[in-house]
Amino acid sequence: MTKTVFSKPFTQQEAIPDAGIEHAVAVLRSGRLHRYNTLGDETSETALLEQEFAAYMGQSYCLACTSGGYSLHIALKAAGIQPGEAVLSNAFTLAPVPGAIDNAGGKPVLVEIDHNYCIDLAHLETMMQQSKARFFMISHMRGHIADMTAVVALCEKYGVTLIEDCAHTMGAHWDGKRSGSFGKIACFSTQTYKHLNSGEGGFLTTNDDDIIARAIIYSGSYMLFERHGTVPEADVFTDIKLDTPNYSGRMDNLRAAILRAQLPGLDLNCARWNDRYRALQQRLAQNSRILLPQRPEPESYVGSSLQFRVADFDEQQVSAFIDGCATRGIELKWFGGVEPHGFTSRYDSWRYTGNTQQLPRTLEILATTFDLRIPLTFSINDMETIGGIIDEEVSEILS
Ligand SMILES: *Cc1c(COP(=O)(O)O)cnc(C)c1O
């Protein structure tokens, strides 16, 4: 019997919609790429995008940035972090999160995750008590949303400022409220593999006047802050404009034009991701050795990737499984490795942070967790093919 091999690339996203291409070409023809380069009373593409994304989020303010990591960095600075301060975060996240904490002069204090890839609430409370941290940068890693009512209650109890990393939850909700509207600040990424694609890019959203004013000045507004898409009253800037340095990093008009054309299609794309996610989930559920995360009722997620565990695998079987899947065209990511690889790295490889915490539960979960992207270029049939291959490979190894 010849084995099915899947041949589509896991890194192929959909094309930018035609409207985005036309828009981008118009910006190129105009020559006015810089965010403050406008003619007469023209509003820049970047400012319009800020207005549109703030409206989408139901938040007062949005700052469009050069990357998600930049928005996380600026969020901490705008929230008032001081050098050497502790910042709580999930032990399972992507390298831009500890990187942003480091860039803001902070020290990551990591919190265990649970079997559904969410932050462990009991450990979070312990670490809030032990660290006395004033900031918690929650990472909704791979789109898994913790019980946000409980998270917010803990933050209030310990006087902790909540900053949400929504790189994987743009378009998602918890209990009917948008992910990114629970914290003081939310940060998003528009890097190619996220839910909107401008190559690189990000957003910071908030309802707080002082925070957005600081973020705007940090982003390199010079004294042109009134040209931003969403700005508080001028008097909010009286001191802030003199007390805040310029860390250039606002988005340019070209990327904003590309994103403006995608935003109206975001919710539809979220539904398309979920169709694919559910097809794969259902196929994998046919194998009882494959453990899928429970997705609680209040969570309305965007299934742009899928994680599963095979707890019965030992280390050698993990390697054999990844290799077996790769041979059949299935690109799995594994966060369990001691050596960082590709986009993946385990918390203990962020050596620059000086963090020496032991997080056995996270390590145990990651050791047998596999992660795969769900690009929208894959069909529902493709998801069934992928699920079938994974099912066969697991069964073969455990037979
Ligand atoms: C992508 C990502 C970010 C931000 O990444 P940028 O590449 O800087 O836009 C932050 N957190 C997580 C979990 C991510 O996956």
The ligand as an ORCA input file, in Angstrom:
! r2SCAN-3c Opt
* xyz 0 1
  C       3.704     36.838     16.127
  C       3.596     36.954     17.569
  C       3.850     38.160     18.238
  C       4.330     39.420     17.550
  O       5.172     39.149     16.539
  P       5.719     40.187     15.431
  O       6.393     39.282     14.491
  O       6.624     41.104     16.174
  O       4.559     40.913     14.836
  C       3.636     38.196     19.589
  N       3.203     37.120     20.271
  C       2.948     35.948     19.668
  C       2.442     34.821     20.492
  C       3.157     35.830     18.314
  O       2.932     34.656     17.713
*
